[in-house]
Amino acid sequence: MKKNNLDKYLKLKKKVELAQTEADQAEGALGEVMKQLKKQFDCNTLKEAKKKLKQLEKQKETSKEEFEEAVEKFEEDWEGEEDEWIPKN
C-alpha cells in the first residue's frame, strides 16, 4: 500500500513541477511581449495596446482613403494624356 501511495505522490509531484515550468515559461514570454509593446508603442498594459491598435487601424483606413482619392484625382487630371506622363527612353 505504501508503494502505491509513493508512486501516486511522485507522479503528482512530477505533474506539479511540469506545470510550474510551463507557467514560468509563459510568464517569461508575457514579459517579453510587454517589453516589446512598451518599446515599440509606448504601451504599459494590454488595455493601452488595444487602444493603440484601434488608433492605428483608424489611421490606416484614413491613409488608404486619402491615397485612393489622390490616385483618382491624378487619373482625372491626366485622362487622355497618358503619353505625356509616361517617361520616354
C-alpha positions as CSV (number, residue, x, y, z in Angstrom):
1,M,0.0,0.0,0.0
2,K,2.8,2.4,0.9
3,K,4.5,1.8,-2.5
4,N,1.3,2.7,-4.3
5,N,0.9,5.9,-2.4
6,L,4.6,6.8,-3.0
7,D,4.1,6.2,-6.8
8,K,1.0,8.4,-6.8
9,Y,2.9,11.1,-4.9
10,L,5.9,11.0,-7.3
11,K,3.6,11.2,-10.3
12,L,1.7,14.1,-8.8
13,K,4.9,15.9,-7.9
14,K,6.2,15.5,-11.5
15,K,3.0,17.0,-12.8
16,V,3.2,19.9,-10.5
17,E,6.8,20.6,-11.4
18,L,5.9,20.4,-15.1
19,A,3.0,22.8,-14.6
20,Q,5.3,25.2,-12.7
21,T,7.9,25.1,-15.5
22,E,5.2,25.8,-18.1
23,A,3.8,28.7,-16.0
24,D,7.3,30.2,-15.6
25,Q,7.9,30.0,-19.4
26,A,4.5,31.6,-20.1
27,E,5.3,34.4,-17.6
28,G,8.7,35.0,-19.3
29,A,7.1,35.1,-22.7
30,L,4.4,37.6,-21.5
31,G,7.2,39.7,-20.0
32,E,8.9,39.9,-23.4
33,V,5.7,40.8,-25.2
34,M,5.1,43.6,-22.7
35,K,8.6,44.9,-23.2
36,Q,8.1,45.0,-27.0
37,L,4.7,46.8,-26.5
38,K,6.5,49.4,-24.3
39,K,9.4,49.8,-26.7
40,Q,7.5,49.9,-30.0
41,F,4.2,51.5,-29.0
42,D,4.8,53.0,-25.5
43,C,2.1,50.8,-24.0
44,N,2.3,49.6,-20.4
45,T,-0.9,47.5,-20.3
46,L,-3.0,45.3,-22.7
47,K,-5.7,47.9,-22.4
48,E,-3.4,50.6,-23.7
49,A,-2.2,48.3,-26.5
50,K,-5.8,47.6,-27.6
51,K,-6.5,51.4,-27.7
52,K,-3.3,52.0,-29.7
53,L,-4.3,49.2,-32.1
54,K,-7.7,50.9,-32.7
55,Q,-5.9,54.2,-33.4
56,L,-3.5,52.6,-35.8
57,E,-6.3,50.8,-37.7
58,K,-8.2,54.1,-38.0
59,Q,-5.1,55.9,-39.2
60,K,-4.5,53.1,-41.7
61,E,-8.1,53.4,-43.1
62,T,-7.8,57.2,-43.3
63,S,-4.5,56.9,-45.2
64,K,-5.9,54.3,-47.5
65,E,-8.9,56.6,-48.4
66,E,-6.6,59.6,-48.9
67,F,-4.4,57.5,-51.2
68,E,-7.3,56.3,-53.3
69,E,-8.7,59.8,-53.6
70,A,-5.2,61.1,-54.7
71,V,-5.0,58.3,-57.4
72,E,-8.5,59.1,-58.6
73,K,-7.7,62.8,-58.9
74,F,-4.4,62.0,-60.7
75,E,-6.2,59.8,-63.2
76,E,-8.9,62.5,-63.8
77,D,-6.2,65.2,-64.2
78,W,-4.2,63.2,-66.7
79,E,-7.1,61.4,-68.5
80,G,-6.4,61.2,-72.2
81,E,-2.8,62.3,-71.8
82,E,-1.2,59.0,-71.0
83,D,1.6,59.5,-73.5
84,E,2.7,62.7,-71.8
85,W,3.3,61.3,-68.3
86,I,4.9,58.1,-69.4
87,P,8.7,58.5,-69.3
88,K,10.3,58.1,-72.7
89,N,13.7,56.5,-73.1
